[in-house]
Amino acid sequence: MYDDMYGPSGGALLAVLGIFLFLVVFGAVIYYVLSSWFLMRIFDKAGVQGRWRAWVPVYNLMVFFKLGDLSPWLVLYSLAGSIVLGFIDLGFIFGIATAVLSAMAAYRVGLKLQKEGAWVVLYIFLSLIWLGINAFDKSRWNPAVPPAPWSGNAFFGDRTVWDGVPAGPRPGLGAPGYGASGYGAPGYGAAGYGQAPYGQAPYGQAPSGQAPSGQSGYGHPQQGQAPYGQSAPDAFPGAFPPPADATGGIPPRGDAPGAYPPPPAGTTPGAVPPPPRCEGDDPTTPPAPPAP
């Protein structure tokens, strides 16, 4: 028996096994490189930050689950179950579960890449072809899709928050950026940041109809300024305005050459005339006291 193993026929069998093992390993490497490359392109469409995520085994599948609105921890649960039950030849059960969950994630990712639900059949039989088509076609990532039926389940639904990986829609909240206000946007009837409530003047401004401190209101002249359409008042009320010359100009001051003589005394406009006096009244003689 041992002679047959090391004989010509045994050597040929070992050569065949070696070639088969080489092809399996080589095929696994090729599959890993192509699938990681295609996942990197899909992650770019989805807005995932960091291309290295697509090249880390197991972790890239977790990110794919998260984009498909599935909890990424399901990948680790299935892997741990396969290892534990592998000792009793039941690890294939978790392998089948992982394949089913991957198809569910691919269905959701396909919807966000503007694909019909029937495309998941191609993923089930030829996952590498499905990844290549979605990686290099003209489709764009659209997160505005209805929430997944399992999104309300605490075990299957995605509840994790990872930096650089977009979150999927949740029931009652809608898709991010679809039908919802942006971050920090005030609700209806609420003032935004730095804005005064309705009916109140903004900070640093006077209320409506009132002038700011130190300023006159609209239509009111400032101190020392005449109202609109009226001439400025005289600096000294009751003063006699200087007459205009023949040309309509204002003559020079009295001390300047060619000035007009001042008006005679007693002719100043605005002077109050003295009261009339009776005959015989002497303004210097005091009146006589009344008789007792």
Long-range contacts (C-beta under 8 A, 24 or more apart in sequence): 31-128, 32-57, 34-128, 34-131, 34-132, 35-127, 35-128, 35-131, 36-60, 37-135, 38-128, 38-131, 38-132, 38-134, 38-135, 39-63, 39-64, 39-131, 39-135, 40-135, 41-135, 41-136, 42-67, 42-109, 42-113, 42-131, 42-134, 42-135, 43-67, 45-113, 45-139, 45-140, 45-141, 46-109, 46-112, 46-141, 46-166, 47-141, 47-166, 48-164, 48-165, 48-166, 49-163, 49-164, 49-165, 50-164, 53-164, 53-165, 61-102, 63-162, 63-165, 64-102, 64-105, 64-109, 65-101, 65-102, 65-105, 65-158, 66-158, 66-160, 66-162, 66-165, 66-167, 66-168, 67-105, 67-108, 67-109, 67-112, 67-165, 67-166, 67-168, 68-104, 68-105, 68-106, 68-107, 68-108, 68-109, 68-168, 69-105, 69-108, 69-147, 69-148, 69-150, 69-151, 69-157, 69-158, 69-168, 69-169, 70-101, 70-104, 70-105, 70-108, 70-148, 70-150, 70-156, 70-157, 70-158, 71-155, 71-156, 71-157, 71-158, 71-159, 71-160, 72-158, 72-160, 73-160, 74-101, 74-156, 75-101, 102-127, 104-150, 106-130, 108-145, 108-148, 108-168, 109-134, 110-134, 111-145, 112-141, 112-142, 112-143, 112-145, 113-139, 113-140, 113-141, 113-142, 114-139, 114-140, 114-142, 115-139, 143-168, 143-169, 143-175, 143-176, 143-177, 143-178, 144-169, 144-175, 144-177, 144-178, 145-169, 145-175, 147-171, 238-270, 240-268, 240-269
